[in-house]
Amino acid sequence: MMNDIMDMVHVGCEELITEADEAQMEHERGEHEREERERWADLVAIHGPLMTDAEWQQYVREYGDYLSMVWKD
């Protein structure tokens, strides 16, 4: 019963989102990502990089499959 209600609420919310709302959300997401990159660049400028390029490539090789996993309900 609860899943049916949640499905109805989810569909109801999707019907209320207009193209303008989607565009606004996408713009805000882009702004947030840009600000996050700027903050990270500031930290790297102050403290230096956390890893060298070689260390990062090794890390991605070892943990890349794990990092790409998606949480499943």
C-alpha positions as a Markdown table, in Angstrom:
| # | Residue | x | y | z |
|---|---|---|---|---|
| 1 | Met | 0.0 | 0.0 | 0.0 |
| 2 | Met | 2.8 | 2.4 | 1.0 |
| 3 | Asn | 4.6 | 1.8 | -2.3 |
| 4 | Asp | 1.4 | 2.6 | -4.3 |
| 5 | Ile | 1.1 | 6.0 | -2.5 |
| 6 | Met | 4.8 | 6.8 | -3.0 |
| 7 | Asp | 4.4 | 6.0 | -6.7 |
| 8 | Met | 1.4 | 8.3 | -7.0 |
| 9 | Val | 3.3 | 11.1 | -5.2 |
| 10 | His | 6.3 | 10.7 | -7.4 |
| 11 | Val | 4.2 | 10.8 | -10.6 |
| 12 | Gly | 2.3 | 13.7 | -9.2 |
| 13 | Cys | 5.5 | 15.7 | -8.5 |
| 14 | Glu | 6.9 | 14.9 | -12.0 |
| 15 | Glu | 3.7 | 16.3 | -13.6 |
| 16 | Leu | 4.2 | 19.6 | -11.7 |
| 17 | Ile | 7.7 | 20.2 | -12.9 |
| 18 | Thr | 7.8 | 22.4 | -16.0 |
| 19 | Glu | 10.5 | 22.8 | -18.6 |
| 20 | Ala | 11.4 | 26.2 | -17.0 |
| 21 | Asp | 11.7 | 24.4 | -13.6 |
| 22 | Glu | 14.0 | 21.8 | -15.1 |
| 23 | Ala | 16.1 | 24.5 | -16.8 |
| 24 | Gln | 16.4 | 26.4 | -13.5 |
| 25 | Met | 17.4 | 23.2 | -11.6 |
| 26 | Glu | 20.0 | 22.4 | -14.3 |
| 27 | His | 21.4 | 25.9 | -14.1 |
| 28 | Glu | 21.6 | 25.7 | -10.3 |
| 29 | Arg | 23.3 | 22.3 | -10.5 |
| 30 | Gly | 25.9 | 23.8 | -12.9 |
| 31 | Glu | 26.5 | 26.7 | -10.6 |
| 32 | His | 26.9 | 24.4 | -7.6 |
| 33 | Glu | 29.4 | 22.2 | -9.5 |
| 34 | Arg | 31.4 | 25.3 | -10.6 |
| 35 | Glu | 31.6 | 26.7 | -7.1 |
| 36 | Glu | 32.7 | 23.2 | -5.8 |
| 37 | Arg | 35.5 | 23.1 | -8.4 |
| 38 | Glu | 36.6 | 26.7 | -7.4 |
| 39 | Arg | 36.7 | 25.7 | -3.7 |
| 40 | Trp | 38.7 | 22.6 | -4.5 |
| 41 | Ala | 41.1 | 24.7 | -6.7 |
| 42 | Asp | 41.6 | 27.1 | -3.8 |
| 43 | Leu | 42.4 | 24.2 | -1.4 |
| 44 | Val | 44.9 | 22.7 | -3.9 |
| 45 | Ala | 46.5 | 26.2 | -4.3 |
| 46 | Ile | 47.0 | 26.5 | -0.5 |
| 47 | His | 47.9 | 22.9 | 0.4 |
| 48 | Gly | 49.1 | 21.3 | -2.8 |
| 49 | Pro | 47.5 | 18.3 | -4.6 |
| 50 | Leu | 46.5 | 15.3 | -2.5 |
| 51 | Met | 48.0 | 12.9 | -5.1 |
| 52 | Thr | 50.4 | 13.1 | -8.0 |
| 53 | Asp | 48.9 | 12.2 | -11.4 |
| 54 | Ala | 50.6 | 8.8 | -11.2 |
| 55 | Glu | 49.2 | 8.1 | -7.8 |
| 56 | Trp | 45.7 | 9.1 | -9.0 |
| 57 | Gln | 45.9 | 6.8 | -12.0 |
| 58 | Gln | 46.9 | 3.9 | -9.8 |
| 59 | Tyr | 44.1 | 4.7 | -7.4 |
| 60 | Val | 41.5 | 4.8 | -10.2 |
| 61 | Arg | 42.9 | 1.5 | -11.6 |
| 62 | Glu | 42.6 | -0.2 | -8.2 |
| 63 | Tyr | 39.3 | 1.4 | -7.0 |
| 64 | Gly | 37.6 | 2.4 | -10.3 |
| 65 | Asp | 35.1 | -0.4 | -10.3 |
| 66 | Tyr | 34.2 | 0.2 | -6.7 |
| 67 | Leu | 33.8 | 4.0 | -7.3 |
| 68 | Ser | 31.4 | 3.4 | -10.2 |
| 69 | Met | 29.1 | 1.2 | -8.1 |
| 70 | Val | 25.7 | 2.7 | -7.5 |
| 71 | Trp | 23.8 | 2.2 | -4.3 |
| 72 | Lys | 20.8 | 0.0 | -4.8 |
| 73 | Asp | 17.7 | -0.1 | -2.8 |
